[in-house]
Each structure stands twice: as structure tokens, then as C-alpha cells.
């Protein structure tokens, strides 16, 4: 069935053109990764990033999401993260600013206005981060204490002109990536912003896999470990797919209604609640929060003790990460999902949950269900995200297949396959699950 679906993709001219358009723009993005920012010594920058890979931290996390652009100090060094950060900020601000909340409820026109504000916020964040990165680059190699003994100068001439050129280059690079993402969303397949992050992460996973196989060939790791690791990775992917598609269905009954002189019978449906409604936001927040002490501890002495505790005790780090992950899962879900609004909408449409009175009791019931599945979602996110650290400690090698990167890769793949299946079914072709199989459900997107 799946083979027939893949064959049918190339029989539909529009779908074939959309896929080709998406691939071409992703290739353009990957080519831009290797365009260097003026004034940066790439060899010295690569040496610094090689040292950072062993210790992890915020720099390595940022390099992963930029698809290796930070390691090359490319014009795409900021990646799409300013846009993602701006989008998250807009979601949070819309909860407390009534005017933005009204815009969200105005349909396509309101969403277009919010997207415009998101783009402006992305440019502002790019400028701020560009200034910070330019001054950080100038400090590399000039302050041994601040960089753990690294003594190669990355920027030979670090004056005001370098700062200006770096800010302009990085901001323009982020704006161009935003444009690529919007074009992919409009004329390609899938969510463009998500696919750009997906492409960057997948590109970084390939060198890690090659390193693992090289160590196996050299006898540093036994072949049995690699086989067991491969089976374990497939199992983790299966679990992530299963949970990302999982949902709690709350039954909703609609009363009989009159339309003119005709009586329509009541309908029974359900309200879906995803197990992981927060997406990948909680691990991103938790990882960034724990990475700040490791990255800034050398500049701020009061963070040194905490940084040393995190670096010397991985179990303490993982335990703290799990707690922060569950906290941010509840926090973000509470900001983006409102049981009162859901209960009010069900009541306005003449519906009710069997055995539950409309209004306040319905909202309380939805909130109880939400709290239970949110705890399960938070534990699931934490478990998936600590897999790289646990495997690295057991095998003694740095393992990157897992965590936030795996969640993004699987989620974006589900979204893209869902859109392709929609095109196939709308033209009377079989989907990936066959003519009688279930529809593929993607995850909730966290960035426009």
C-alpha cells in the first residue's frame, strides 16, 4: 500500500511540482550554510566548535538548531531560531494582551497581522543576537579564562565595522530564511519553517552516525553495541510516533435542533486532546535554562558552583532537567489551552459532555483530564530528551540521536506525510495507510 502511495505522488503534477519546489529551496538553504560571515577565521571557529562538542552547552544546542551554520560562522548563523523565538513570544503575549487575543479570533486577517508582528519581532531579535554574537566572536581567543583556555583568535580585526557587518549579515540571513520558509509553506509541501529546522538537524545527524561507524571500525566500540543501539533507536522512534499521534477523545453530544420545519437529530462526536499538546517547547526552555550556567558561569562567578555541580554529576543534571521539563509542559499548556473557552464554545454550539453539566462543570472536567494527560506528556518528553545523556554515559561516546532533535524530526515528518496524504486522498488516490486504513495525524505545530 505504501509503495502504491509513493508511486501515486509522481502521477499528480501539482504534488510533484510542490515536492520539487520544496527540495530546491532546501538545497538553497543548505548551500547558504557554507557562505562565511566576513572577517571570521573559519578554521579557528571550527576548532572552537570542536572543543565545544565535547562539553555540550548552549553553543552546541544553538549550532544543532542552525544546522551547523554557527560552526561555519555562516550568514545563516542565527538560523530560524529568532523567528521561532518571536513566534513563541507572540503566543505568550497574546494571552495577556487583549488586543492580540482579539486578533487571534479574527480569522485569516488576524493571523496575517500577527504573522507580520512576528516578522518584525524576528528582525529585532536578530539584531540583538547579532550584536551579542559579534562581540562574543571578538572575545574568542583573546580571553583564555573566559573560553576555557582556547587561544586561537577567531576575529583578527574586531572593531565597530566588524560588528556592523556581522549584524547586517546575520539579520539578512535570518530574513532570507524566513522568506524561504514562507515560500515553502505557500507553494511547497509541509510547514516551511519546520522543514528548515528539520533539514538542519538531519544534516547534523549524518556526521554523528559516521563518527559512530568509524569508532566501530577502529574497534573502539563493539559491533554488538551498535546493533543494540540501532534496535533501540527504532524502538524510540516508534514510541515517539505512537505518543505524538495519541490523544484523549472526550465525547460530545449535540442536542436536536430545528432548521425551518425540519428536525435534525442530535449528533455524537468527540473533542480530541493530544497527549503532547505542548510540542517541543518544554525541552527547548528546560535545555536553554540549564545551559546558561554552563555557558555564562565563567563570566559570572556566582554561577560557577552551580555550573560545576551540573558538569560533575550528570544524574543531578538529568533529574533537574526532568523536573523543569514537566514544569514547562504544564506552564506552556496552561498558557495555550483554556478549558473555559473550550467549554464555552461547546455550550454555544448546543453541545454537552454526557454526564457533565454545561458551563463551569464542563470546564472543570476538561481541566482535570488535561492535567492528567499533561503529566504523562511531560514525563514522555523528559524521558525522550534524557536518552542521549544516558546512552552517552553508558557507551562513553557522545550520542545525539534523541532529545529535542528527534521530537522535531519525527513531528515534522508526520506533518509532511499528512499533507502529502491529503493531496492523494483529495484526488481519489490511496493514502499511505491504504483505502481502509486510518488517516495519518500530525502533531500540533509550535511555529508558524
C-alpha positions as CSV (number, residue, x, y, z in Angstrom):
1,X,0.0,0.0,0.0
2,X,2.7,2.4,0.9
3,X,4.6,1.7,-2.3
4,X,1.5,2.5,-4.3
5,X,1.1,5.8,-2.4
6,X,4.7,6.7,-3.3
7,X,4.1,5.9,-6.9
8,X,0.9,8.0,-7.0
9,X,2.9,11.0,-5.7
10,X,4.6,11.3,-9.1
11,X,1.4,10.9,-11.0
12,X,-0.1,14.2,-9.7
13,X,1.6,17.1,-11.5
14,X,0.8,19.7,-8.7
15,X,2.1,17.5,-5.9
16,X,5.2,16.6,-8.0
17,X,5.9,20.3,-8.6
18,X,5.4,21.2,-4.9
19,X,7.8,18.5,-3.8
20,X,10.4,19.6,-6.4
21,X,10.0,23.3,-5.3
22,X,10.4,22.3,-1.6
23,X,13.6,20.3,-2.3
24,X,15.1,23.1,-4.4
25,X,14.6,25.7,-1.7
26,X,16.0,23.4,1.0
27,X,19.1,22.9,-1.2
28,X,19.4,26.7,-1.4
29,X,19.3,26.9,2.4
30,X,22.0,24.2,2.8
31,X,24.2,26.0,0.3
32,X,23.9,29.2,2.3
33,X,25.2,27.4,5.3
34,X,28.7,27.5,3.8
35,X,28.8,31.2,3.0
36,X,31.1,32.7,5.6
37,X,30.5,35.9,7.6
38,X,33.1,38.5,6.6
39,X,36.0,38.9,9.0
40,X,35.8,35.5,10.7
41,X,38.6,32.9,10.6
42,X,36.7,29.7,9.7
43,X,39.5,27.4,10.8
44,X,39.7,28.9,14.2
45,X,35.9,28.9,14.5
46,X,35.8,25.2,13.6
47,X,38.5,24.5,16.3
48,X,36.5,26.2,18.9
49,X,33.3,24.4,18.0
50,X,35.1,21.0,18.1
51,X,36.1,21.8,21.7
52,X,32.5,22.8,22.5
53,X,31.1,19.5,21.1
54,X,32.8,17.6,23.9
55,X,31.3,19.7,26.6
56,X,27.9,20.5,25.1
57,X,26.2,23.6,26.4
58,X,24.1,26.3,24.8
59,X,26.6,26.8,22.0
60,X,26.3,23.2,20.8
61,X,22.5,23.4,21.2
62,X,22.4,26.5,19.1
63,X,24.7,25.0,16.5
64,X,22.4,22.0,16.2
65,X,19.3,24.0,15.5
66,X,21.1,26.2,13.0
67,X,22.1,23.1,11.0
68,X,25.8,23.6,11.6
69,X,25.7,27.3,10.4
70,X,27.2,28.5,13.7
71,X,30.1,26.1,13.4
72,X,30.9,27.5,9.9
73,X,30.0,31.1,11.2
74,X,27.8,31.4,8.1
75,X,25.5,34.3,7.2
76,X,22.8,31.8,8.3
77,X,24.5,31.6,11.7
78,X,21.3,32.6,13.6
79,X,19.3,30.1,11.7
80,X,15.5,30.4,12.0
81,X,15.6,30.5,15.8
82,X,14.8,34.3,16.0
83,X,11.6,33.6,14.1
84,X,10.7,30.7,16.3
85,X,11.5,32.7,19.5
86,X,9.4,35.6,18.2
87,X,6.5,33.2,17.4
88,X,6.7,31.8,20.9
89,X,6.8,35.2,22.5
90,X,3.8,36.3,20.4
91,X,1.8,33.2,21.7
92,X,2.7,34.1,25.3
93,X,2.0,37.8,24.9
94,X,-1.4,37.1,23.2
95,X,-2.6,35.5,26.4
96,X,-2.1,38.7,28.4
97,X,-2.7,41.4,25.8
98,X,-6.4,41.7,24.9
99,X,-5.9,43.3,21.6
100,X,-3.7,40.5,20.3
101,X,-6.1,38.0,21.7
102,X,-8.9,39.6,19.7
103,X,-6.7,39.4,16.6
104,X,-6.2,35.7,17.0
105,X,-10.0,35.3,16.9
106,X,-10.5,37.4,13.7
107,X,-9.7,34.5,11.4
108,X,-7.2,34.8,8.4
109,X,-6.9,38.6,8.6
110,X,-6.0,38.5,12.3
111,X,-3.5,35.7,11.8
112,X,-1.9,37.7,8.9
113,X,-1.5,40.7,11.2
114,X,0.1,38.5,14.0
115,X,2.4,37.0,11.4
116,X,3.5,40.5,10.5
117,X,4.2,41.4,14.1
118,X,6.2,38.1,14.4
119,X,8.4,39.0,11.4
120,X,9.1,42.4,13.0
121,X,10.0,40.7,16.2
122,X,12.3,38.3,14.4
123,X,14.3,41.2,12.9
124,X,14.6,42.9,16.3
125,X,15.8,39.7,17.9
126,X,18.2,39.1,15.1
127,X,19.8,42.5,15.5
128,X,20.1,41.9,19.3
129,X,21.5,38.5,18.9
130,X,23.8,39.6,16.1
131,X,25.3,42.3,18.3
132,X,25.9,39.7,21.0
133,X,27.4,37.1,18.7
134,X,29.7,39.7,17.1
135,X,31.1,40.7,20.5
136,X,31.3,37.1,21.5
137,X,33.3,36.2,18.4
138,X,35.7,39.1,19.1
139,X,36.3,37.7,22.6
140,X,37.2,34.2,21.4
141,X,40.9,33.6,21.7
142,X,41.5,37.0,23.4
143,X,40.3,35.9,26.9
144,X,41.7,32.5,27.9
145,X,39.9,32.5,31.2
146,X,36.5,33.2,29.6
147,X,36.9,30.5,27.0
148,X,38.4,27.6,29.0
149,X,41.9,28.1,27.6
150,X,41.0,28.5,24.0
151,X,43.7,30.7,22.5
152,X,43.0,30.9,18.7
153,X,41.8,34.3,17.6
154,X,38.6,33.9,15.6
155,X,38.3,37.5,14.5
156,X,41.6,39.3,13.7
157,X,40.0,42.7,13.4
158,X,37.2,43.1,15.8
159,X,36.3,46.8,15.5
160,X,33.0,48.6,15.1
161,X,32.9,47.9,11.4
162,X,33.1,44.1,12.0
163,X,30.1,44.4,14.4
164,X,28.1,46.3,11.8
165,X,28.9,43.9,9.0
166,X,28.1,40.9,11.2
167,X,24.8,42.3,12.4
168,X,23.7,43.1,8.9
169,X,24.8,39.7,7.5
170,X,23.2,37.7,10.2
171,X,19.9,39.7,10.2
172,X,19.7,39.5,6.4
173,X,20.4,35.7,6.6
174,X,17.6,35.2,9.0
175,X,15.2,37.3,6.9
176,X,16.1,35.3,3.8
177,X,15.5,32.0,5.7
178,X,12.1,33.4,6.8
179,X,11.3,34.1,3.2
180,X,12.4,30.6,2.1
181,X,10.1,29.1,4.8
182,X,7.1,31.2,3.8
183,X,7.6,30.3,0.1
184,X,7.8,26.6,1.0
185,X,4.6,26.8,3.1
186,X,2.8,28.7,0.3
187,X,4.0,26.8,-2.8
188,X,5.6,23.7,-1.5
189,X,4.7,20.8,0.8
190,X,4.7,21.0,4.6
191,X,5.4,23.8,7.0
192,X,8.4,25.7,5.7
193,X,9.9,26.9,9.0
194,X,9.6,23.4,10.4
195,X,11.2,21.8,7.3
196,X,14.2,24.2,7.5
197,X,14.8,23.1,11.1
198,X,14.3,19.5,10.1
199,X,16.8,19.8,7.3
200,X,19.4,21.3,9.6
201,X,19.0,18.7,12.3
202,X,19.1,15.8,9.8
203,X,22.3,17.3,8.3
204,X,23.9,17.3,11.7
205,X,22.9,13.7,12.5
206,X,24.8,12.3,9.5
207,X,28.3,13.2,10.7
208,X,27.4,11.8,14.1
209,X,26.4,8.5,12.6
210,X,29.6,8.4,10.5
211,X,31.7,9.0,13.7
212,X,29.9,6.1,15.4
213,X,30.7,3.8,12.5
214,X,34.3,4.9,12.3
215,X,34.8,4.1,16.0
216,X,33.2,0.7,15.4
217,X,35.7,0.1,12.5
218,X,38.6,1.1,14.7
219,X,37.4,-1.3,17.5
220,X,36.7,1.5,20.0
221,X,33.0,0.2,20.2
222,X,31.9,-3.4,19.8
223,X,29.6,-4.2,16.9
224,X,27.1,-5.8,19.3
225,X,26.6,-2.4,21.0
226,X,26.0,-0.7,17.6
227,X,23.4,-3.3,16.6
228,X,21.6,-3.0,20.0
229,X,21.8,0.8,19.7
230,X,20.2,0.6,16.2
231,X,17.3,-1.5,17.5
232,X,16.9,0.8,20.5
233,X,16.7,3.9,18.2
234,X,14.0,2.2,16.1
235,X,12.1,1.5,19.2
236,X,12.4,5.1,20.4
237,X,11.1,6.4,17.1
238,X,8.2,4.0,17.2
239,X,7.3,5.3,20.8
240,X,7.6,8.9,19.7
241,X,5.3,8.3,16.7
242,X,2.8,6.5,18.9
243,X,2.7,9.2,21.5
244,X,2.7,12.1,19.1
245,X,-0.4,10.6,17.4
246,X,-2.0,9.7,20.7
247,X,-5.0,11.7,22.0
248,X,-7.7,11.5,24.6
249,X,-11.2,11.7,23.0
250,X,-13.8,13.4,25.1
251,X,-17.3,12.5,23.8
252,X,-19.6,15.5,23.0
253,X,-23.3,15.1,22.3
254,X,-25.3,17.8,20.4
255,X,-29.0,18.2,21.1
256,X,-31.7,18.0,18.4
257,X,-32.3,21.2,16.5
258,X,-34.9,22.7,14.2
259,X,-34.0,24.2,10.8
260,X,-37.1,25.7,9.3
261,X,-39.7,22.9,9.5
262,X,-37.2,20.1,9.6
263,X,-36.0,18.4,12.7
264,X,-32.3,17.3,12.8
265,X,-31.3,14.5,15.1
266,X,-28.6,15.1,17.7
267,X,-25.0,14.2,16.7
268,X,-22.4,12.4,18.7
269,X,-18.8,13.5,18.2
270,X,-15.7,13.9,20.3
271,X,-13.2,16.6,21.3
272,X,-9.6,15.5,20.9
273,X,-6.9,16.4,23.4
274,X,-3.4,15.5,22.4
275,X,-1.1,13.7,24.9
276,X,1.7,16.0,24.0
277,X,-0.1,19.3,23.4
278,X,3.0,21.4,24.3
279,X,5.1,20.1,21.4
280,X,8.8,20.7,21.7
281,X,8.6,23.9,23.7
282,X,9.2,22.5,27.2
283,X,12.5,20.7,26.4
284,X,13.8,23.8,24.5
285,X,13.0,26.0,27.5
286,X,14.5,23.5,30.0
287,X,17.6,22.8,28.0
288,X,18.3,26.5,27.4
289,X,17.7,27.3,31.1
290,X,20.2,24.6,32.2
291,X,22.7,25.6,29.6
292,X,23.0,29.2,30.7
293,X,25.0,28.4,33.9
294,X,27.4,26.2,31.9
295,X,27.9,28.9,29.3
296,X,27.9,32.0,31.5
297,X,29.5,30.6,34.6
298,X,32.9,31.6,33.5
299,X,31.8,35.3,33.3
300,X,29.7,35.4,36.4
301,X,31.5,33.8,39.5
302,X,28.3,33.2,41.4
303,X,27.2,30.7,38.8
304,X,30.4,28.7,39.0
305,X,29.4,26.4,41.8
306,X,26.1,25.6,40.1
307,X,27.9,25.0,36.8
308,X,30.4,22.7,38.4
309,X,27.7,20.7,40.1
310,X,25.9,20.2,36.8
311,X,29.0,19.2,34.9
312,X,30.3,16.8,37.6
313,X,27.0,15.0,38.2
314,X,25.1,14.0,35.1
315,X,22.3,12.4,37.2
316,X,21.7,15.6,39.0
317,X,21.6,17.4,35.6
318,X,19.1,14.8,34.2
319,X,16.9,14.9,37.3
320,X,16.7,18.7,37.2
321,X,16.0,18.6,33.5
322,X,13.1,16.2,34.1
323,X,11.6,18.4,36.7
324,X,12.0,21.5,34.6
325,X,10.5,19.7,31.6
326,X,7.4,18.7,33.5
327,X,7.1,22.2,34.9
328,X,7.3,23.9,31.5
329,X,4.9,21.4,30.0
330,X,2.2,22.4,32.5
331,X,3.2,26.1,32.1
332,X,3.0,26.2,28.3
333,X,-0.1,24.1,28.2
334,X,-1.9,26.4,30.7
335,X,-1.0,29.4,28.5
336,X,-2.1,28.0,25.2
337,X,-5.1,25.8,26.2
338,X,-8.0,27.3,28.0
339,X,-10.6,24.9,29.3
340,X,-13.1,27.8,30.0
341,X,-13.0,28.8,26.3
342,X,-13.5,25.2,25.2
343,X,-16.4,24.7,27.5
344,X,-18.0,28.0,26.4
345,X,-17.6,27.1,22.7
346,X,-19.2,23.6,23.3
347,X,-22.1,25.3,25.1
348,X,-22.6,27.9,22.4
349,X,-22.9,25.2,19.8
350,X,-25.6,23.4,21.7
351,X,-23.3,20.5,22.8
352,X,-22.6,18.9,26.1
353,X,-20.4,16.1,27.6
354,X,-22.6,13.2,28.6
355,X,-23.0,13.1,32.4
356,X,-21.5,16.6,32.8
357,X,-23.5,19.8,33.1
358,X,-22.6,22.6,30.5
359,X,-20.6,25.6,31.7
360,X,-18.4,25.5,34.8
361,X,-18.6,21.8,35.4
362,X,-17.6,21.0,31.8
363,X,-14.6,23.4,32.2
364,X,-13.6,21.6,35.4
365,X,-13.9,18.2,33.8
366,X,-11.8,19.2,30.8
367,X,-9.2,20.7,33.2
368,X,-8.9,17.5,35.2
369,X,-8.4,15.5,32.1
370,X,-5.9,18.0,30.8
371,X,-3.9,17.8,34.0
372,X,-3.6,14.1,33.8
373,X,-2.6,13.8,30.2
374,X,-0.2,16.7,30.6
375,X,1.7,14.9,33.3
376,X,2.0,11.9,31.0
377,X,3.1,14.2,28.2
378,X,5.7,15.9,30.4
379,X,7.2,12.5,31.6
380,X,7.3,11.3,28.0
381,X,9.1,14.5,26.8
382,X,11.6,14.2,29.7
383,X,12.3,10.5,29.0
384,X,12.9,11.0,25.3
385,X,15.2,14.0,25.9
386,X,17.4,12.4,28.5
387,X,18.1,9.4,26.2
388,X,21.2,11.0,24.6
389,X,22.8,11.7,28.0
390,X,22.0,8.2,29.4
391,X,23.3,6.4,26.3
392,X,26.4,8.7,26.2
393,X,27.2,7.8,29.9
394,X,26.8,4.1,29.3
395,X,28.7,3.8,26.0
396,X,31.3,6.5,26.7
397,X,30.6,8.3,23.3
398,X,28.7,11.4,22.5
399,X,25.2,10.3,21.3
400,X,23.0,12.9,19.5
401,X,20.1,10.7,18.2
402,X,17.3,11.6,20.6
403,X,16.1,14.5,22.7
404,X,14.6,17.6,21.2
405,X,16.1,16.9,17.8
406,X,14.3,13.6,17.5
407,X,11.0,15.1,18.5
408,X,11.3,17.8,15.9
409,X,12.4,15.3,13.2
410,X,9.5,12.9,13.8
411,X,6.9,15.6,14.3
412,X,7.8,17.4,11.0
413,X,7.9,14.1,9.2
414,X,4.4,13.3,10.4
415,X,3.1,16.8,9.4
416,X,4.6,16.5,5.9
417,X,3.4,12.9,5.3
418,X,-0.1,14.1,6.5
419,X,-0.2,16.9,3.9
420,X,1.0,14.5,1.1
421,X,-1.7,12.0,2.1
422,X,-4.3,14.8,2.0
423,X,-3.3,15.6,-1.6
424,X,-3.5,12.0,-2.6
425,X,-6.9,11.3,-1.0
426,X,-8.4,14.6,-2.4
427,X,-7.7,13.3,-5.9
428,X,-9.1,9.8,-5.2
429,X,-5.8,8.1,-4.7
430,X,-4.9,5.7,-1.8
431,X,-3.2,7.2,1.2
432,X,-0.1,5.7,2.9
433,X,-2.4,3.6,5.1
434,X,-4.4,2.2,2.2
435,X,-8.0,2.8,1.2
436,X,-9.4,1.4,4.5
437,X,-6.6,2.4,6.8
438,X,-6.6,5.3,9.3
439,X,-5.6,8.8,8.3
440,X,-2.1,9.9,9.4
441,X,-2.3,12.5,12.1
442,X,0.5,15.0,12.5
443,X,1.4,16.9,15.7
444,X,0.4,20.4,16.7
445,X,2.8,23.0,15.2
446,X,4.6,25.3,17.5
447,X,5.8,27.8,14.9
448,X,4.0,29.3,12.0
